Amino acid sequence: HLFGENADAVRIGTSDYNRKWLTTAYGRKAIEPFLEEPVICSGSTIGNQDAIETYLRAMVAEYDATLCKQKGCDQGFHNYLYYSKKLDPAGGGAEGISSLTVHEQGRGIINNLGALRTKPLREWGMYDPERALVLNWDGSTSRVAHQMDRDKEVNAMIKLRKKEFEQKLKT
């Protein structure tokens, strides 16, 4: 299972970071077909043991082929593997991966919040400050909120909860 960034906020071609990682590793011509595609976050990938081992071997192979050492190239590899269909079980791309699902931001078990930086998560409807909860688009509580620290209000709430938890541990 792969988890996307917010497609309205960022695409591979509109993200300086993601475009640079892919261009550095593969060259502009190789990534041209992917520029309008949504960014898929490499920091949130789940699956069974066989699938994850296959995925990790594929990630290492991409490093070996490109020797891209730039911080963030892992996300470039991640997106390249998906959009080039190297992980696609239907195309015989990766033995050990029986299915591959990309979940849209705010609609899966992991909610990638990093691309929603243009305004506070509260304004996006992704944070309920009264209940101190990060939300999915349907209003349900996000099971995993990835990169929530990019939001000042949510980050302050997390720090306060951490401090309260640490105080409880001391008593």
Phi, psi and omega in degrees: 000128177246154186229124185278159167278173181291116185291334177285331183273327186207139172234164181305315182288339180263351179264113179304318182295304184297318178298318180296316180299316180290318180295318179300317183283320192238345184090152185300316184299318182293330184261354181312315181295344186260356190298331180269359183279150175294150176283135176250126186283126178282347182279359180217093181225129179227157178175179177284171186302314181300316182294316181293320177298319177297315178301313182294322175297320178295320178297316179297319179298323178294319176298312181302323182283328186253333186055030178285115182254000182297138176304126180103349180300335177301321179290326174298314178301313182304310180291321178298315179302318181289305187288337176274358178069020177292340178261357187289113180296332180293329181266010180069022186288329186211103177294130183111343177252112183271335176205157182221120181237132172255122179265132178293151179305132177078011182229011180228189181291335177246129181250105179278117187253354187302327183280350182268055185261356184286343174203164182300149179303327177303317181290333176284346186083018184258359179220130176253101185291333179294323179260356182054052182232139170273137188242157169274173181298331180276003179091352178286159179288132176293129178291316177229123179253103183269134179065031178290343180291350178287344180262124184301315183293315179293319179299318178296319179296317180296316179298320178296315178298320178298315180298316178298318179296316179298323179295319178297322179295329181284338182270000000 
